[in-house]
Amino acid sequence: MNSNSNYRTRKLITDAMIELINEESLEQITIDKIAQRAHVNRSTFYRYYHSKYDVFDNILPNQIEEAFEGPWIEDRDLVLSLVKWTNTNRKMIRNMIGKDGSMTSFVELMHTVTNAINQKIAAKDGSLPPMLNRIVKANYPEIAVENFAVFMVQIVLVWSMHNELTSDNIDQYVDDVLLLLENKTK
């Protein structure tokens, strides 16, 4: 098979997973459902991926990268972009975590968000918002970025799980989050 055909088949499978994760929880998604949606057979699926979790791990970074798009000048820019992305992708996020609040999904989200934040810090495209500058200046920046990632994932999870939080009250929610993040150190 040529590389274009390989790319198309992988894309069919990942697109099918994205569609399915917007419809049902990760636990409910099966290889058969992914293959059927992608219009490939099981053996073709296994030629490209080992499991549904392998596909999930492949799509998650792209999904999280969307959440961290845009220039961040102020802390508010970062939190607002994350909350707006969460608001748009609420059902997908709920389905990623599932009804049981899967720790595996949480850890995978945290790891992916950590990588996204590290990439933003490394790219230094424009100035970083103050909270990321504080991470850079921390005594243990690797640990600080992981702690920050956990907080960001928690922001996503809280927003996605509370139906009373809507696009009408994004600004108030962001203000509350920023209040928690205020730098009170000397």
GUKEFI-28550 format. One record per residue (C-alpha): x, y, z; residue number from 1. Coordinates in nm, 2 decimals. Layout:
<recs>
((X; Y; Z); NUM),
...
</recs>
This chain:
<recs>
((0.00; 0.00; 0.00); 1),
((0.13; 0.35; -0.08); 2),
((0.16; 0.62; 0.18); 3),
((-0.15; 0.81; 0.05); 4),
((-0.36; 0.50; 0.09); 5),
((-0.22; 0.45; 0.44); 6),
((-0.29; 0.81; 0.53); 7),
((-0.65; 0.79; 0.40); 8),
((-0.72; 0.47; 0.59); 9),
((-0.58; 0.60; 0.92); 10),
((-0.78; 0.92; 0.87); 11),
((-1.10; 0.72; 0.81); 12),
((-1.04; 0.53; 1.13); 13),
((-0.95; 0.84; 1.34); 14),
((-1.25; 1.04; 1.19); 15),
((-1.47; 0.75; 1.28); 16),
((-1.34; 0.75; 1.64); 17),
((-1.40; 1.13; 1.67); 18),
((-1.76; 1.09; 1.54); 19),
((-1.82; 0.80; 1.78); 20),
((-1.66; 0.97; 2.09); 21),
((-1.91; 1.26; 2.02); 22),
((-2.20; 1.01; 2.04); 23),
((-2.11; 0.76; 2.31); 24),
((-1.86; 0.69; 2.59); 25),
((-1.52; 0.55; 2.52); 26),
((-1.63; 0.23; 2.71); 27),
((-1.92; 0.18; 2.47); 28),
((-1.71; 0.22; 2.16); 29),
((-1.59; -0.11; 2.01); 30),
((-1.35; -0.20; 1.73); 31),
((-1.65; -0.32; 1.53); 32),
((-1.82; 0.02; 1.56); 33),
((-1.51; 0.20; 1.46); 34),
((-1.44; -0.03; 1.16); 35),
((-1.80; -0.01; 1.05); 36),
((-1.81; 0.37; 1.07); 37),
((-1.48; 0.39; 0.89); 38),
((-1.60; 0.15; 0.62); 39),
((-1.30; -0.09; 0.68); 40),
((-1.29; -0.44; 0.81); 41),
((-1.15; -0.55; 1.15); 42),
((-0.82; -0.68; 1.00); 43),
((-0.77; -0.35; 0.83); 44),
((-0.83; -0.17; 1.16); 45),
((-0.57; -0.40; 1.33); 46),
((-0.32; -0.33; 1.06); 47),
((-0.31; 0.04; 1.17); 48),
((-0.41; 0.03; 1.54); 49),
((-0.38; -0.22; 1.83); 50),
((-0.69; -0.11; 2.01); 51),
((-0.95; 0.16; 2.04); 52),
((-0.73; 0.32; 2.31); 53),
((-0.45; 0.33; 2.05); 54),
((-0.68; 0.53; 1.82); 55),
((-0.79; 0.75; 2.12); 56),
((-0.43; 0.82; 2.21); 57),
((-0.37; 0.92; 1.84); 58),
((-0.66; 1.17; 1.83); 59),
((-0.64; 1.32; 2.18); 60),
((-0.34; 1.55; 2.12); 61),
((-0.51; 1.71; 1.82); 62),
((-0.83; 1.76; 2.02); 63),
((-0.64; 1.92; 2.31); 64),
((-0.42; 2.13; 2.07); 65),
((-0.75; 2.30; 1.95); 66),
((-0.82; 2.40; 2.31); 67),
((-0.48; 2.57; 2.34); 68),
((-0.50; 2.76; 2.01); 69),
((-0.46; 3.13; 1.99); 70),
((-0.22; 3.39; 2.12); 71),
((-0.21; 3.42; 2.49); 72),
((-0.11; 3.76; 2.62); 73),
((-0.30; 3.75; 2.95); 74),
((-0.40; 3.47; 3.18); 75),
((-0.76; 3.54; 3.09); 76),
((-0.68; 3.45; 2.72); 77),
((-0.56; 3.11; 2.81); 78),
((-0.84; 3.02; 3.04); 79),
((-1.11; 3.17; 2.81); 80),
((-0.98; 2.97; 2.51); 81),
((-0.99; 2.65; 2.72); 82),
((-1.34; 2.71; 2.85); 83),
((-1.48; 2.81; 2.51); 84),
((-1.33; 2.49; 2.36); 85),
((-1.48; 2.29; 2.64); 86),
((-1.82; 2.45; 2.59); 87),
((-1.81; 2.35; 2.22); 88),
((-1.68; 2.00; 2.29); 89),
((-1.88; 1.92; 2.61); 90),
((-2.03; 1.60; 2.50); 91),
((-1.70; 1.46; 2.36); 92),
((-1.53; 1.54; 2.69); 93),
((-1.80; 1.37; 2.89); 94),
((-1.77; 1.07; 2.67); 95),
((-1.39; 1.06; 2.70); 96),
((-1.41; 1.04; 3.07); 97),
((-1.72; 0.81; 3.08); 98),
((-1.97; 0.76; 3.34); 99),
((-1.73; 0.61; 3.59); 100),
((-1.48; 0.90; 3.57); 101),
((-1.21; 0.68; 3.43); 102),
((-0.87; 0.76; 3.58); 103),
((-0.70; 0.63; 3.27); 104),
((-0.87; 0.90; 3.06); 105),
((-0.79; 1.16; 3.32); 106),
((-0.42; 1.07; 3.33); 107),
((-0.41; 1.06; 2.95); 108),
((-0.58; 1.41; 2.94); 109),
((-0.33; 1.54; 3.20); 110),
((-0.03; 1.40; 3.00); 111),
((-0.16; 1.55; 2.68); 112),
((-0.23; 1.89; 2.83); 113),
((0.11; 1.89; 2.99); 114),
((0.27; 1.83; 2.65); 115),
((0.05; 2.11; 2.49); 116),
((0.16; 2.36; 2.76); 117),
((0.53; 2.26; 2.73); 118),
((0.50; 2.31; 2.35); 119),
((0.35; 2.66; 2.41); 120),
((0.63; 2.75; 2.65); 121),
((0.90; 2.61; 2.42); 122),
((0.76; 2.79; 2.11); 123),
((0.75; 3.13; 2.29); 124),
((0.55; 3.27; 2.00); 125),
((0.48; 3.61; 2.14); 126),
((0.48; 3.68; 2.51); 127),
((0.35; 3.42; 2.75); 128),
((0.07; 3.50; 2.99); 129),
((0.19; 3.56; 3.35); 130),
((0.09; 3.22; 3.48); 131),
((0.30; 3.04; 3.22); 132),
((0.59; 3.28; 3.30); 133),
((0.56; 3.18; 3.66); 134),
((0.59; 2.81; 3.55); 135),
((0.91; 2.89; 3.36); 136),
((1.06; 3.07; 3.66); 137),
((0.95; 2.80; 3.91); 138),
((1.22; 2.61; 4.11); 139),
((1.08; 2.28; 3.95); 140),
((0.92; 2.39; 3.62); 141),
((0.86; 2.03; 3.51); 142),
((0.65; 1.97; 3.82); 143),
((0.49; 2.31; 3.80); 144),
((0.37; 2.24; 3.45); 145),
((0.22; 1.91; 3.56); 146),
((0.04; 2.07; 3.85); 147),
((-0.09; 2.34; 3.62); 148),
((-0.20; 2.08; 3.36); 149),
((-0.40; 1.90; 3.64); 150),
((-0.57; 2.23; 3.72); 151),
((-0.65; 2.30; 3.35); 152),
((-0.80; 1.95; 3.31); 153),
((-1.01; 2.00; 3.62); 154),
((-1.14; 2.33; 3.47); 155),
((-1.24; 2.13; 3.16); 156),
((-1.40; 1.86; 3.36); 157),
((-1.60; 2.09; 3.59); 158),
((-1.73; 2.29; 3.30); 159),
((-1.82; 1.99; 3.10); 160),
((-2.01; 1.82; 3.38); 161),
((-2.22; 2.11; 3.50); 162),
((-2.51; 2.17; 3.27); 163),
((-2.59; 2.50; 3.45); 164),
((-2.26; 2.64; 3.30); 165),
((-2.34; 2.77; 2.95); 166),
((-2.19; 3.01; 2.70); 167),
((-2.39; 3.28; 2.88); 168),
((-2.18; 3.26; 3.19); 169),
((-1.84; 3.18; 3.05); 170),
((-1.70; 3.52; 3.16); 171),
((-1.81; 3.47; 3.53); 172),
((-1.66; 3.11; 3.53); 173),
((-1.33; 3.24; 3.39); 174),
((-1.33; 3.52; 3.65); 175),
((-1.38; 3.26; 3.92); 176),
((-1.09; 3.05; 3.79); 177),
((-0.86; 3.35; 3.76); 178),
((-0.94; 3.44; 4.12); 179),
((-0.80; 3.11; 4.22); 180),
((-0.49; 3.16; 4.01); 181),
((-0.41; 3.51; 4.14); 182),
((-0.04; 3.53; 4.22); 183),
((-0.02; 3.61; 4.59); 184),
((0.35; 3.54; 4.63); 185),
((0.60; 3.81; 4.69); 186),
</recs>
